[in-house]
């Protein structure tokens, strides 16, 4: 399974450029928001989808997930910085990826 780790990360990152309409129906997502002392908000976005197989790749579209979480936490607008790559693991036939970002509300 380690051989799939790099393609999974690449697929997850490449998915950021796609639209939410391209997500497999099995994809779910959630986020947590933690206010920081400087007023910014740390966002942890977790997406879950079916693990990749030889017949299909796994994609999680973090772009819209981040935008949705940031807009809920900062309705007046925000600046967003994110980690370069999500942390990725597979469990029970599922791909679970978490991406950390920081939103600064305007």
QUIQUICOR-V915665 format. One record per backbone hydrogen bond with DSSP energy under -0.5 kcal/mol. CO is the residue of the C=O (numbers start at 0). NH is the residue of the N-H. Records with the same first field share a line. If there is no record, write none. Layout:
CO->NH  NH
This chain:
0->3
1->4  5
2->6
3->7
4->8
5->9
6->10
7->11
8->12
9->13
10->14
11->61
12->15
13->16
14->17
18->21
19->22
23->26
27->47
29->45
31->43
33->41
35->38
39->35
40->42  102
41->33
42->44  100
43->31  45
44->98
45->29
46->96
47->27
48->94
55->52
59->61
60->64
61->65
62->66
63->67
64->68
65->69
66->70
67->71
68->72
69->73
73->76
76->105
78->103
80->101
86->97
88->95
90->93
92->50
93->90  95
94->48
95->88
96->46
97->86
98->44
99->82
100->42
101->80
102->40  104
103->78
